[in-house]
Amino acid sequence: MHFENHSGWLLGYVIGLVVVLVVVALVVPILLLARKIGGQAQRINGGLTGAVQNTAPLKDLQITITSATAIVDGLRRGRIKLGG
Protein backbone atom coordinates (compact mmCIF):
# COMPACT_ATOMS: atom_id res chain seq x y z
CA MET A 1 0.00 0.00 0.00
CA HIS A 2 1.28 3.44 -0.89
CA PHE A 3 0.45 5.44 2.23
CA GLU A 4 2.60 8.41 1.23
CA ASN A 5 0.50 8.93 -1.90
CA HIS A 6 -2.66 9.31 0.18
CA SER A 7 -1.31 11.38 3.06
CA GLY A 8 -2.69 14.58 1.53
CA TRP A 9 -6.17 13.05 1.32
CA LEU A 10 -5.94 11.76 4.85
CA LEU A 11 -4.87 15.17 6.13
CA GLY A 12 -7.76 16.75 4.24
CA TYR A 13 -10.26 14.31 5.75
CA VAL A 14 -8.90 14.93 9.26
CA ILE A 15 -9.08 18.71 8.82
CA GLY A 16 -12.61 18.39 7.38
CA LEU A 17 -13.69 16.23 10.30
CA VAL A 18 -12.25 18.72 12.80
CA VAL A 19 -14.07 21.59 11.07
CA VAL A 20 -17.37 19.68 11.13
CA LEU A 21 -16.95 18.85 14.82
CA VAL A 22 -16.18 22.49 15.67
CA VAL A 23 -19.25 23.67 13.75
CA VAL A 24 -21.46 21.09 15.48
CA ALA A 25 -20.01 22.09 18.85
CA LEU A 26 -20.93 25.72 18.15
CA VAL A 27 -24.35 25.15 16.57
CA VAL A 28 -25.80 22.69 19.11
CA PRO A 29 -25.73 25.13 22.06
CA ILE A 30 -27.26 27.82 19.87
CA LEU A 31 -30.10 25.50 18.87
CA LEU A 32 -30.68 24.48 22.49
CA LEU A 33 -30.81 28.12 23.56
CA ALA A 34 -33.20 28.94 20.71
CA ARG A 35 -35.49 26.11 21.85
CA LYS A 36 -35.44 27.41 25.43
CA ILE A 37 -36.22 30.95 24.24
CA GLY A 38 -39.07 29.60 22.10
CA GLY A 39 -40.61 27.89 25.11
CA GLN A 40 -40.31 31.03 27.20
CA ALA A 41 -41.85 33.08 24.40
CA GLN A 42 -44.87 30.77 24.32
CA ARG A 43 -45.35 31.15 28.08
CA ILE A 44 -45.01 34.93 27.84
CA ASN A 45 -47.50 35.04 24.99
CA GLY A 46 -49.95 32.99 27.05
CA GLY A 47 -49.60 35.44 29.93
CA LEU A 48 -50.12 38.41 27.65
CA THR A 49 -53.19 36.78 26.10
CA GLY A 50 -54.61 36.29 29.58
CA ALA A 51 -53.88 39.93 30.43
CA VAL A 52 -55.73 41.07 27.32
CA GLN A 53 -58.76 38.97 28.26
CA ASN A 54 -58.68 40.08 31.90
CA THR A 55 -58.45 43.78 31.05
CA ALA A 56 -60.90 43.81 28.11
CA PRO A 57 -63.78 45.16 30.28
CA LEU A 58 -61.70 48.26 31.03
CA LYS A 59 -62.48 49.54 27.54
CA ASP A 60 -66.04 50.19 28.78
CA LEU A 61 -64.82 52.09 31.83
CA GLN A 62 -65.23 55.43 30.08
CA ILE A 63 -68.95 54.68 29.61
CA THR A 64 -69.22 53.99 33.35
CA ILE A 65 -67.36 57.20 34.20
CA THR A 66 -69.60 59.23 31.88
CA SER A 67 -72.74 57.69 33.38
CA ALA A 68 -71.54 58.21 36.95
CA THR A 69 -70.65 61.83 36.18
CA ALA A 70 -74.12 62.44 34.73
CA ILE A 71 -75.72 60.89 37.82
CA VAL A 72 -73.57 62.96 40.21
CA ASP A 73 -74.35 66.12 38.24
CA GLY A 74 -78.08 65.30 38.39
CA LEU A 75 -77.91 64.73 42.13
CA ARG A 76 -76.04 68.02 42.57
CA ARG A 77 -78.73 69.87 40.60
CA GLY A 78 -81.44 68.20 42.66
CA ARG A 79 -79.75 69.15 45.91
CA ILE A 80 -79.44 72.77 44.75
CA LYS A 81 -83.14 72.87 43.74
CA LEU A 82 -84.11 71.47 47.12
CA GLY A 83 -82.07 74.14 48.81
CA GLY A 84 -79.36 71.83 50.07
N, C-alpha and C positions, 0 to 999 in steps of 0.2 A: 504494500500500500504506500502511496506517495503522499505522506502527511504534509510535507513542506509545500506541496502544490495547492493544498486546500486550507492552509493556515489563514490566508486572507478572508476566505469565506467564513471560517470558524470565528475569527475575530469580529467580523461583521455581524454574525448571528448573536454573539455574546453581547456586543454593544447594543444591538436591536432589542434583545431581551432585557437588558438593564434599562433602556429607555422606556420600554413598555411597563416594566415594574415601577419605575419612578412615576410615570403618568398615572397608573392605577393607584399608587399610594397617595397621590395628590387629589385625584378625582373622587375616590370613595368617601373621604371625610366631607368633602363639599356636598356630595349627594345626600349623605346622612344628615348634615345640617339643614339642607333644603327640605328634607322630609320633616324634620322637627319643626321648622318654621311653618311649613304648610299645615301641620296639625295645630299649631298655635293660632294660625290665621283663621282656621275653621272655628276654633273655640271663641276667638274674639268676635268673629262675624256672628256667631250664635248669640253672644251677649249683646251685641249692638242691635240685632234683630229684636231681641226681647225688650231692650230699652225703647226702641221705636214703638212697639206694641203697647208697652206700659205707659208711655207718655202721649200716645195719640189723643186721649181725651183733652189734653191741655190746649189743643187747637180751638176748642169750643169755650175756653175760659173767657175770651173777650166778650162773647155773648152773655155769659153769666155776669161779668163786670158791668156791662151796659145795662142789663136788666136790674141789677142791684142798685146801680146809680139812679136809675129812673124811679125805683121804689123809694129810695132814701129821699130823693128830691120831692116826690109826691107827699111823703110823710112830713117833710119840712114845711111844705106849702100848707098842708092840713093843720099843722101845729100853729103856724102863723095866723091862719084864718080863725082858729079857735082861741086865739089870744095867748098862746103859750110860748 
